[in-house]
Amino acid sequence: MKKIIRLTMILICITSSFAFTQSDRTINFDGINYQIVTSERDFVNAFLYQRPAAIIYRINDYMQIGREIMSEAERLNIDVTQVYDPTTLVRADNMQLIPRIEIIRFIMPEFTIIGPDSGNPITSNFDVYMFNKVRPVSNIPRHQSADNLLVYFRYLARQWWPTLNAQQQNNRVCDSCSIGISYGEGYIYGYIAGNVIRTWRLWCDNCMNERIQSYREHGHEENGFFDSEDVRRANDYAAGR
């Protein structure tokens, strides 16, 4: 009850002190339209009201923006990890998700990262989008997240099929069991960056349902298929539909 009262008072204070900046500019990411904001306060405020919001800034301002978002969250007694994922950044020029390894290299240049997935150094000062979390993953029951995963990956498949050229628009096979999948069917395990489908696997109904059942029973930490980022994307998509 105290938490409810405190949150209510926070929202009243926010509403009375400033109005949420309304903007006609939106950006689509993972099938959700995010309203573009320019201040860290509006970014956190949007999270409180479960409004999808994206803040745009220059990549060289990454650390400063992160500190200001953290400061605003602390001022409102909010766990900043519930507000946004600092490693989910999208280039504004081509709407491509920046690999996490590149961000790590950028903020910790003193560390040596080797291997085939070591990423490319960020050398220019380009614009990026950072997105808030529409709803905290921890507040959503696992069975609901499982349902959201099914809906989200089906949505990705239906968006993915029409992007293929005429020669590719025929029946495919499941990347797991090789059973035939008709055009427009199946599930795409991947994500959307802007209007571009980033696909890892095309799965049939049986293979996807098997993985979803494993997630229902064991969660993302033990099922071996979906990680917390997959669950976040699916829940954010479901909340923003």
C-alpha positions as CSV (number, residue, x, y, z in Angstrom):
1,M,0.0,0.0,0.0
2,K,2.9,2.4,0.9
3,K,4.5,1.6,-2.5
4,I,1.2,2.5,-4.3
5,I,0.9,5.8,-2.4
6,R,4.5,6.7,-3.0
7,L,4.2,6.0,-6.8
8,T,1.0,8.0,-6.9
9,M,2.7,10.9,-5.2
10,I,5.6,10.7,-7.7
11,L,3.3,10.7,-10.6
12,I,1.4,13.7,-9.2
13,C,4.7,15.6,-8.7
14,I,5.8,14.8,-12.2
15,T,2.5,15.9,-13.8
16,S,2.5,19.2,-11.8
17,S,6.1,20.0,-12.5
18,F,6.2,19.5,-16.2
19,A,4.2,18.0,-19.0
20,F,5.4,15.1,-21.0
21,T,6.9,16.4,-24.2
22,Q,4.6,15.5,-27.0
23,S,6.4,15.0,-30.3
24,D,5.1,14.1,-33.7
25,R,8.3,12.2,-34.4
26,T,8.3,8.5,-33.8
27,I,10.6,5.6,-34.6
28,N,9.7,2.0,-35.2
29,F,11.8,-0.6,-33.4
30,D,10.8,-4.3,-32.9
31,G,7.3,-3.6,-34.2
32,I,6.7,-0.8,-31.7
33,N,6.4,2.9,-32.4
34,Y,8.5,4.9,-30.0
35,Q,7.9,8.6,-29.4
36,I,11.2,10.5,-29.8
37,V,12.1,12.6,-26.7
38,T,15.0,14.9,-26.2
39,S,15.4,15.0,-22.4
40,E,16.4,12.3,-19.9
41,R,13.5,13.3,-17.7
42,D,10.9,12.7,-20.4
43,F,12.6,9.4,-21.2
44,V,12.1,8.2,-17.6
45,N,8.7,9.8,-17.3
46,A,7.5,7.8,-20.3
47,F,8.6,4.6,-18.6
48,L,6.5,5.5,-15.6
49,Y,3.4,5.9,-17.8
50,Q,4.4,2.8,-19.9
51,R,4.7,4.9,-23.0
52,P,7.3,3.7,-25.6
53,A,9.9,6.4,-25.9
54,A,13.3,6.7,-27.6
55,I,15.9,9.3,-26.8
56,I,18.3,10.3,-29.6
57,Y,21.8,11.6,-29.1
58,R,25.4,11.4,-30.4
59,I,27.3,8.2,-29.5
60,N,30.1,10.3,-27.9
61,D,27.6,11.5,-25.3
62,Y,26.8,7.9,-24.3
63,M,28.3,8.1,-20.8
64,Q,26.8,11.5,-20.0
65,I,23.3,10.5,-21.2
66,G,23.5,7.3,-19.2
67,R,24.5,9.1,-16.0
68,E,21.7,11.6,-16.4
69,I,19.1,8.9,-16.9
70,M,20.5,7.1,-13.8
71,S,20.3,10.3,-11.8
72,E,16.7,10.9,-12.8
73,A,15.7,7.3,-12.0
74,E,17.4,7.6,-8.6
75,R,15.6,10.9,-7.9
76,L,12.3,9.1,-8.4
77,N,13.5,6.0,-6.5
78,I,13.3,3.8,-9.5
79,D,15.6,0.9,-10.4
80,V,17.3,2.2,-13.5
81,T,17.7,-1.4,-14.8
82,Q,14.0,-1.5,-15.2
83,V,13.9,1.7,-17.3
84,Y,16.2,0.8,-20.2
85,D,18.9,-1.5,-21.5
86,P,22.1,0.6,-22.0
87,T,23.5,-1.8,-24.6
88,T,20.4,-1.7,-26.9
89,L,21.5,1.1,-29.2
90,V,20.4,1.6,-32.8
91,R,22.2,3.7,-35.4
92,A,19.9,6.5,-36.6
93,D,21.3,6.5,-40.1
94,N,20.7,2.9,-41.0
95,M,18.5,1.6,-38.1
96,Q,20.9,-1.3,-37.4
97,L,21.3,-2.6,-33.9
98,I,24.9,-1.9,-32.7
99,P,26.4,-5.2,-31.4
100,R,27.0,-5.2,-27.7
101,I,30.6,-6.1,-28.2
102,E,31.1,-2.8,-30.1
103,I,29.6,-0.8,-27.2
104,I,31.8,-2.6,-24.7
105,R,34.9,-1.7,-26.8
106,F,33.7,1.9,-27.0
107,I,33.1,2.4,-23.2
108,M,36.1,0.3,-22.1
109,P,38.8,0.8,-24.7
110,E,41.5,-0.3,-22.3
111,F,40.2,-3.9,-22.5
112,T,41.5,-6.2,-25.2
113,I,38.7,-8.2,-26.9
114,I,39.8,-10.9,-29.3
115,G,38.0,-13.6,-31.3
116,P,35.8,-13.7,-34.4
117,D,33.0,-11.7,-32.7
118,S,35.2,-9.0,-31.3
119,G,33.3,-6.3,-33.1
120,N,34.5,-3.2,-35.0
121,P,35.7,-0.1,-33.1
122,I,33.3,2.9,-33.0
123,T,35.4,5.7,-34.6
124,S,32.8,8.3,-35.7
125,N,30.3,10.4,-33.7
126,F,27.0,9.2,-35.2
127,D,23.5,9.6,-33.9
128,V,21.9,6.7,-32.0
129,Y,18.5,5.8,-30.5
130,M,18.1,4.4,-27.0
131,F,14.7,2.8,-26.1
132,N,12.9,2.6,-22.8
133,K,11.4,-0.6,-21.5
134,V,7.7,-0.5,-21.9
135,R,7.1,-2.9,-19.0
136,P,9.6,-4.5,-16.6
137,V,10.2,-8.1,-17.5
138,S,10.2,-9.1,-13.9
139,N,6.6,-8.0,-13.4
140,I,5.3,-10.3,-16.1
141,P,4.5,-14.0,-15.2
142,R,6.5,-16.6,-17.1
143,H,3.4,-18.1,-18.7
144,Q,2.5,-14.7,-20.1
145,S,6.0,-14.2,-21.4
146,A,5.8,-17.6,-23.1
147,D,2.6,-16.6,-24.9
148,N,4.2,-13.3,-25.9
149,L,7.2,-15.1,-27.3
150,L,4.9,-17.1,-29.6
151,V,3.0,-14.0,-30.8
152,Y,6.2,-12.0,-31.3
153,F,8.1,-14.6,-33.3
154,R,5.0,-15.3,-35.4
155,Y,4.7,-11.6,-36.1
156,L,8.4,-11.5,-37.2
157,A,7.7,-14.4,-39.6
158,R,4.8,-12.6,-41.2
159,Q,6.9,-9.5,-41.6
160,W,9.8,-11.5,-42.9
161,W,8.2,-13.5,-45.7
162,P,7.2,-10.5,-47.9
163,T,10.8,-9.2,-47.8
164,L,12.1,-12.1,-49.9
165,N,12.5,-11.7,-53.6
166,A,10.4,-13.5,-56.1
167,Q,12.8,-16.4,-56.4
168,Q,12.9,-16.8,-52.6
169,Q,9.2,-16.6,-52.0
170,N,8.5,-20.3,-52.0
171,N,8.1,-23.0,-49.3
172,R,11.0,-23.3,-46.9
173,V,12.2,-25.9,-44.4
174,C,12.5,-25.6,-40.7
175,D,16.1,-24.8,-39.6
176,S,15.8,-27.3,-36.8
177,C,14.0,-30.4,-38.1
178,S,13.9,-29.7,-41.9
179,I,10.2,-30.2,-42.2
180,G,8.5,-28.2,-44.9
181,I,7.1,-24.7,-44.0
182,S,4.6,-23.1,-46.3
183,Y,5.0,-19.5,-47.4
184,G,3.8,-17.1,-44.6
185,E,3.9,-19.8,-41.9
186,G,6.3,-20.7,-39.1
187,Y,8.2,-18.6,-36.6
188,I,11.2,-16.3,-37.1
189,Y,13.7,-16.3,-34.2
190,G,15.2,-12.9,-34.5
191,Y,14.2,-9.2,-34.1
192,I,13.3,-6.1,-36.0
193,A,15.8,-3.1,-36.2
194,G,13.8,-0.3,-37.7
195,N,12.1,-2.0,-40.7
196,V,14.7,-4.6,-41.2
197,I,14.2,-8.2,-40.0
198,R,17.3,-9.6,-38.4
199,T,16.7,-13.4,-38.6
200,W,18.6,-16.2,-37.0
201,R,16.3,-19.2,-37.5
202,L,13.0,-20.2,-39.2
203,W,11.2,-22.7,-37.1
204,C,8.1,-24.8,-37.7
205,D,5.2,-24.9,-35.2
206,N,6.4,-28.1,-33.5
207,C,10.0,-26.9,-33.0
208,M,8.9,-23.5,-31.7
209,N,6.3,-25.0,-29.3
210,E,8.9,-27.4,-28.0
211,R,11.2,-24.5,-27.1
212,I,8.3,-22.5,-25.7
213,Q,7.4,-25.4,-23.4
214,S,11.0,-25.7,-22.2
215,Y,10.9,-22.0,-21.4
216,R,7.6,-22.4,-19.5
217,E,9.2,-25.1,-17.4
218,H,12.7,-23.8,-16.9
219,G,12.7,-20.1,-17.7
220,H,15.2,-18.3,-20.0
221,E,18.3,-19.1,-17.8
222,E,18.0,-22.9,-18.1
223,N,16.0,-23.7,-21.3
224,G,18.9,-23.0,-23.6
225,F,16.9,-21.3,-26.3
226,F,15.7,-17.8,-25.3
227,D,17.6,-15.3,-23.3
228,S,16.4,-12.4,-21.2
229,E,16.7,-10.0,-24.2
230,D,14.3,-12.2,-26.3
231,V,11.8,-12.2,-23.4
232,R,12.1,-8.4,-23.1
233,R,11.5,-7.8,-26.8
234,A,8.5,-10.1,-26.8
235,N,7.0,-8.5,-23.7
236,D,7.7,-5.0,-25.0
237,Y,6.0,-5.8,-28.3
238,A,3.0,-7.3,-26.5
239,A,2.7,-4.2,-24.3
240,G,3.0,-1.8,-27.2
241,R,0.6,-3.4,-29.6
